[in-house]
Amino acid sequence: MDTTKKSPRPVDRHVGGRVRMRRMMLGMSQEKLG
């Protein structure tokens, strides 16, 4: 059952990295659009 406690952290990190990459891509596209 300890896996549930160790699961949220790595998942959050992975999601954060994906969101960060998406935000960077969105920022670049916004700059290009501007």
N, C-alpha and C positions, 0 to 999 in steps of 0.2 A: 504493500500500500504506500510505501515511501516513494514509489515512482510517480505518483500523482503530485507529490510536492516538488519533485525534481523536474517534472514535465513542463509546468507552466513557464519556468525560467527560459529554457532553451527555445521553446516555441515562441515566446515573446521576443526573444532576441532575433529569431529568424524572421518573424513578421516585421519587426522594426527595420531590419536590413532591407527587406523587400519594399516597405513603405518609403524608406529613405531613397532607394534607387528610383522608385516611381516618382517621388517628389522632385528629385534632381532632373529626371527626364521631363517632367511637366514644366519645371522652371526653364529648362533649355527650350522647350517647344514654345513657352510663353515669350521668351526673349526673341525667338525667331519670328513669332507672330507679330510681336511689337516692332 
